[in-house]
Amino acid sequence: MAGRAEEGIGDAYNVSLSVSLLAADILASLPDYSVGTAQQAELSS
């Protein structure tokens, strides 16, 4: 997407904002596999 801004297809600010929001959505949708969460799950079962 950043390449589009470089080619003049989109405004660099809008493209970078869109990519940042998309990345935040993707990261928010991933399950949490942190060590603390796994240990809590084992302790509660």
Rosetta constraint file for C-alpha pairs under 8 A:
AtomPair CA 1 CA 5 HARMONIC 7.15 0.50
AtomPair CA 1 CA 15 HARMONIC 6.60 0.50
AtomPair CA 1 CA 19 HARMONIC 7.23 0.50
AtomPair CA 2 CA 6 HARMONIC 6.60 0.50
AtomPair CA 2 CA 12 HARMONIC 7.33 0.50
AtomPair CA 2 CA 15 HARMONIC 6.37 0.50
AtomPair CA 2 CA 16 HARMONIC 6.79 0.50
AtomPair CA 3 CA 7 HARMONIC 6.26 0.50
AtomPair CA 4 CA 8 HARMONIC 6.37 0.50
AtomPair CA 4 CA 9 HARMONIC 5.16 0.50
AtomPair CA 4 CA 10 HARMONIC 6.00 0.50
AtomPair CA 4 CA 15 HARMONIC 7.89 0.50
AtomPair CA 5 CA 9 HARMONIC 5.56 0.50
AtomPair CA 5 CA 10 HARMONIC 4.69 0.50
AtomPair CA 5 CA 11 HARMONIC 5.63 0.50
AtomPair CA 5 CA 12 HARMONIC 4.87 0.50
AtomPair CA 5 CA 15 HARMONIC 6.49 0.50
AtomPair CA 6 CA 12 HARMONIC 7.36 0.50
AtomPair CA 10 CA 14 HARMONIC 7.15 0.50
AtomPair CA 10 CA 15 HARMONIC 6.45 0.50
AtomPair CA 11 CA 15 HARMONIC 6.16 0.50
AtomPair CA 12 CA 16 HARMONIC 6.06 0.50
AtomPair CA 13 CA 17 HARMONIC 6.05 0.50
AtomPair CA 14 CA 18 HARMONIC 6.06 0.50
AtomPair CA 15 CA 19 HARMONIC 6.20 0.50
AtomPair CA 16 CA 20 HARMONIC 6.10 0.50
AtomPair CA 17 CA 21 HARMONIC 6.16 0.50
AtomPair CA 18 CA 22 HARMONIC 6.08 0.50
AtomPair CA 19 CA 23 HARMONIC 6.08 0.50
AtomPair CA 20 CA 24 HARMONIC 6.17 0.50
AtomPair CA 21 CA 25 HARMONIC 6.22 0.50
AtomPair CA 22 CA 26 HARMONIC 6.23 0.50
AtomPair CA 23 CA 27 HARMONIC 6.12 0.50
AtomPair CA 24 CA 28 HARMONIC 6.02 0.50
AtomPair CA 25 CA 29 HARMONIC 6.22 0.50
AtomPair CA 26 CA 30 HARMONIC 6.59 0.50
AtomPair CA 32 CA 37 HARMONIC 7.29 0.50
AtomPair CA 33 CA 37 HARMONIC 6.65 0.50
AtomPair CA 33 CA 38 HARMONIC 6.77 0.50
AtomPair CA 34 CA 38 HARMONIC 6.59 0.50
AtomPair CA 35 CA 39 HARMONIC 6.19 0.50
AtomPair CA 36 CA 40 HARMONIC 6.16 0.50
AtomPair CA 37 CA 41 HARMONIC 6.21 0.50
AtomPair CA 38 CA 42 HARMONIC 6.36 0.50
AtomPair CA 39 CA 43 HARMONIC 6.23 0.50
AtomPair CA 40 CA 44 HARMONIC 6.17 0.50
AtomPair CA 41 CA 45 HARMONIC 6.47 0.50
